[in-house]
Amino acid sequence: MPGRVAGKKAFITGAAQGLGAAMARALAAEGAKVSLADINIEGARAVAAEIDAAHGEGTAFAFPLDVTREDQWIFALEEADEAMGGISVLINSAGVTRGGDIESLSLEDWKLVMSVNVDSVFLGTKHALKYMRANQPGSIINISSIAGLIAAHNSPAYNASKAGVWLLSKGIALHCAKQGLDIRSNTIHPTFIDTPILDPLRQRFGKEAAESKLGRQIPLGHIGEPDDIANAALYLASDESKFMTGAELKLDGGISAM
């Protein structure tokens, strides 16, 4: 039987590990071709090789990409378009965080977080749309965060960047609709997920203590798994979500309900 995203061609950033890798695996398992882009090209190649071994050679491709560099975006998208025979899904998953409250956070760290988390979505969408126009219907999936909707006292850069991703994605949705394009734009808003972004906390408190500490902040009582997010991306990439644009999926274990 054809998969849920058979024939789709997805370009995924931050795909060497964590959510990006999980989403690449999920889409490939349901019939899509996937291009894994990451500044960690060896990691991206390893995940692509794993996907090819599971689903056949030519399912996955890997490309080096510093998401803050416009020239690298232009090159990577062109290469991916040629390799897959088009691009119909763009997933902006690459992201970083830096700690510090508004008085202690450095301007350098502020600019880094905004560049990786927000500039990347602007650049990726700006340059991917020309390929997606030729491969409609299309779907742009931007990974925001519950931190883009709910603030904290010690995360000004992360809060602001993920809020920026959220509203930028709505503007992209309206732009595509105004242009008469069958290209949708939506955001996913995870809470704490079992990915390497939690490693600093694990190193500080120990794995079990760190995850328990985070889980106590979530009504469901535990952190999420990468597949929780990958399944949402699969839905948004598929034609099952063809009437959904400018919207957000909150995968936060109930935090936003409090």
C-alpha positions as CSV (number, residue, x, y, z in Angstrom):
1,M,0.0,0.0,0.0
2,P,1.3,3.5,-0.7
3,G,2.5,5.4,2.3
4,R,0.8,8.5,3.7
5,V,3.4,10.8,2.1
6,A,4.2,8.7,-1.0
7,G,5.6,11.0,-3.7
8,K,6.5,13.8,-1.3
9,K,10.0,15.3,-1.4
10,A,11.1,16.8,1.9
11,F,14.0,19.0,2.9
12,I,14.7,18.9,6.6
13,T,17.1,21.0,8.6
14,G,18.7,19.9,11.8
15,A,18.4,16.4,10.6
16,A,21.6,14.8,11.9
17,Q,19.9,14.1,15.3
18,G,17.0,14.7,17.5
19,L,13.7,15.9,16.0
20,G,15.0,16.4,12.5
21,A,16.3,12.8,12.3
22,A,13.1,11.4,13.7
23,M,11.0,13.4,11.2
24,A,13.2,12.2,8.3
25,R,12.8,8.6,9.4
26,A,9.0,8.9,9.8
27,L,8.5,10.5,6.4
28,A,10.7,8.0,4.6
29,A,8.9,5.2,6.2
30,E,5.6,6.5,4.7
31,G,6.9,6.9,1.2
32,A,8.7,10.3,1.0
33,K,12.1,11.1,-0.3
34,V,14.0,13.1,2.2
35,S,17.0,15.5,2.1
36,L,18.8,15.8,5.5
37,A,20.5,19.1,5.9
38,D,22.8,19.9,8.9
39,I,26.0,21.7,9.8
40,N,27.0,18.2,11.1
41,I,27.2,16.6,7.7
42,E,28.7,13.4,9.0
43,G,25.7,12.9,11.3
44,A,23.3,13.7,8.5
45,R,25.0,11.2,6.2
46,A,24.8,8.5,8.9
47,V,21.1,9.0,9.3
48,A,20.6,9.1,5.5
49,A,22.5,5.8,5.1
50,E,20.4,4.2,7.8
51,I,17.2,5.4,6.0
52,D,18.5,4.1,2.6
53,A,19.3,0.7,4.2
54,A,15.7,0.5,5.5
55,H,13.8,1.8,2.5
56,G,16.1,1.5,-0.5
57,E,18.9,3.5,-2.1
58,G,17.9,6.9,-3.3
59,T,15.4,7.5,-0.5
60,A,17.6,9.8,1.5
61,F,20.2,12.4,0.7
62,A,22.5,14.5,3.0
63,F,23.7,18.0,2.5
64,P,25.9,20.4,4.6
65,L,24.0,23.5,5.7
66,D,24.7,26.3,8.1
67,V,21.1,27.6,8.4
68,T,22.4,31.1,9.1
69,R,24.1,31.4,5.7
70,E,22.0,32.5,2.7
71,D,24.6,31.2,0.2
72,Q,24.5,27.7,1.8
73,W,20.7,27.6,1.7
74,I,20.7,28.5,-2.0
75,F,23.2,25.8,-2.8
76,A,21.7,23.1,-0.6
77,L,18.2,23.6,-1.9
78,E,19.3,23.5,-5.5
79,E,21.2,20.3,-4.9
80,A,18.3,18.7,-3.0
81,D,15.9,19.7,-5.8
82,E,18.1,17.9,-8.3
83,A,18.6,14.9,-6.2
84,M,15.0,14.3,-5.3
85,G,13.4,15.6,-8.5
86,G,11.7,18.5,-6.6
87,I,10.9,19.8,-3.2
88,S,7.3,19.7,-1.8
89,V,7.9,19.8,1.9
90,L,10.2,22.1,3.9
91,I,10.8,21.3,7.6
92,N,12.7,24.0,9.5
93,S,13.9,22.0,12.6
94,A,17.3,23.4,13.3
95,G,17.5,25.3,16.6
96,V,19.6,26.3,19.5
97,T,19.1,27.8,23.0
98,R,21.3,29.9,25.3
99,G,20.6,30.5,28.9
100,G,20.6,33.8,30.8
101,D,18.0,36.3,31.9
102,I,17.5,39.7,30.3
103,E,20.4,41.2,32.3
104,S,22.9,38.4,32.0
105,L,22.3,37.2,28.5
106,S,25.0,38.5,26.1
107,L,24.2,40.2,22.9
108,E,26.3,37.7,21.1
109,D,24.2,34.8,22.4
110,W,21.0,36.7,21.6
111,K,22.0,37.2,18.0
112,L,23.1,33.6,17.7
113,V,19.7,32.2,18.9
114,M,17.7,34.6,16.7
115,S,19.9,33.8,13.7
116,V,19.7,30.0,14.0
117,N,16.1,29.9,15.1
118,V,14.4,32.7,13.1
119,D,16.7,33.8,10.2
120,S,16.8,30.2,9.1
121,V,13.0,30.0,8.7
122,F,13.1,33.3,6.7
123,L,15.9,32.1,4.5
124,G,14.7,28.6,4.0
125,T,11.2,29.6,3.1
126,K,12.3,32.5,0.9
127,H,14.5,30.2,-1.3
128,A,12.5,27.0,-1.1
129,L,9.3,28.5,-2.4
130,K,10.5,28.6,-6.0
131,Y,11.0,24.9,-5.9
132,M,7.8,24.2,-4.0
133,R,5.8,26.2,-6.6
134,A,6.7,23.6,-9.1
135,N,5.8,20.7,-6.8
136,Q,2.4,21.6,-5.3
137,P,0.7,20.7,-3.1
138,G,3.3,21.7,-0.6
139,S,3.8,22.0,3.1
140,I,6.1,24.2,5.2
141,I,6.5,22.9,8.8
142,N,8.3,25.1,11.3
143,I,9.4,23.8,14.6
144,S,8.6,26.4,17.2
145,S,8.1,25.5,20.9
146,I,5.7,25.9,23.7
147,A,8.3,28.5,24.8
148,G,7.1,30.5,21.8
149,L,3.7,30.8,23.4
150,I,4.5,30.8,27.2
151,A,7.4,32.9,28.6
152,A,9.9,32.2,31.3
153,H,12.0,34.5,33.4
154,N,15.3,33.2,32.2
155,S,14.8,32.4,28.4
156,P,14.4,35.8,26.6
157,A,16.3,34.8,23.5
158,Y,14.6,31.4,23.1
159,N,11.1,32.7,24.0
160,A,11.5,35.6,21.5
161,S,12.9,33.4,18.7
162,K,10.3,30.7,19.0
163,A,7.5,33.3,19.1
164,G,9.0,34.8,16.0
165,V,8.9,31.5,14.2
166,W,5.2,31.1,15.2
167,L,4.1,34.5,13.8
168,L,6.4,34.4,10.8
169,S,4.8,31.0,9.9
170,K,1.4,32.6,9.9
171,G,2.5,35.4,7.6
172,I,4.0,32.8,5.3
173,A,0.7,30.9,5.2
174,L,-1.2,34.1,4.3
175,H,1.4,35.0,1.6
176,C,1.0,31.6,0.0
177,A,-2.8,31.8,0.1
178,K,-2.7,35.3,-1.3
179,Q,-0.5,34.1,-4.2
180,G,-3.0,31.3,-4.9
181,L,-0.4,28.6,-4.1
182,D,-1.4,25.3,-2.7
183,I,1.4,25.5,-0.1
184,R,0.5,25.5,3.6
185,S,2.6,26.8,6.5
186,N,2.1,25.6,10.1
187,T,4.0,25.3,13.3
188,I,4.6,22.6,15.9
189,H,5.1,23.6,19.5
190,P,6.8,20.9,21.6
191,T,7.6,21.0,25.3
192,F,10.6,19.1,26.7
193,I,11.4,16.2,24.3
194,D,14.0,13.5,24.7
195,T,16.6,15.0,22.4
196,P,20.2,16.2,22.8
197,I,18.9,19.7,23.6
198,L,18.3,18.4,27.1
199,D,21.9,17.1,27.5
200,P,23.2,20.1,29.5
201,L,20.5,19.4,32.1
202,R,21.3,15.7,32.1
203,Q,25.0,16.5,32.6
204,R,24.2,18.8,35.5
205,F,21.6,16.7,37.4
206,G,22.0,13.2,36.0
207,K,19.7,11.7,33.4
208,E,17.0,10.3,35.7
209,A,16.9,13.4,38.0
210,A,16.9,15.8,35.1
211,E,14.0,14.1,33.2
212,S,12.0,13.7,36.4
213,K,12.5,17.4,37.2
214,L,11.2,18.3,33.7
215,G,8.4,15.8,33.8
216,R,7.0,17.4,37.0
217,Q,6.3,20.5,35.0
218,I,4.1,18.7,32.5
219,P,0.5,17.6,33.4
220,L,1.0,14.2,31.8
221,G,4.0,13.7,34.1
222,H,6.8,12.9,31.7
223,I,8.8,14.4,28.8
224,G,7.9,13.6,25.2
225,E,9.6,11.4,22.7
226,P,10.9,12.4,19.2
227,D,8.2,10.2,17.6
228,D,5.5,12.4,19.2
229,I,6.8,15.3,17.1
230,A,7.6,13.2,14.0
231,N,4.0,11.9,13.9
232,A,2.7,15.5,13.9
233,A,5.1,16.4,11.1
234,L,3.9,13.4,9.1
235,Y,0.3,14.6,9.4
236,L,1.3,18.2,8.3
237,A,3.4,16.9,5.4
238,S,0.6,14.7,4.2
239,D,-2.5,15.7,2.2
240,E,-4.6,14.7,5.3
241,S,-3.9,18.3,6.6
242,K,-4.8,19.9,3.3
243,F,-7.2,22.5,4.9
244,M,-4.8,23.4,7.7
245,T,-2.6,26.5,7.3
246,G,-1.5,29.3,9.6
247,A,-2.1,27.0,12.5
248,E,-0.2,25.5,15.4
249,L,0.0,22.1,17.0
250,K,0.8,22.2,20.7
251,L,2.5,19.0,21.7
252,D,3.1,20.0,25.3
253,G,1.7,17.3,27.5
254,G,-1.0,19.8,28.7
255,I,1.3,22.7,29.8
256,S,-0.6,25.3,27.8
257,A,-3.9,24.2,29.3
258,M,-2.9,25.3,32.8
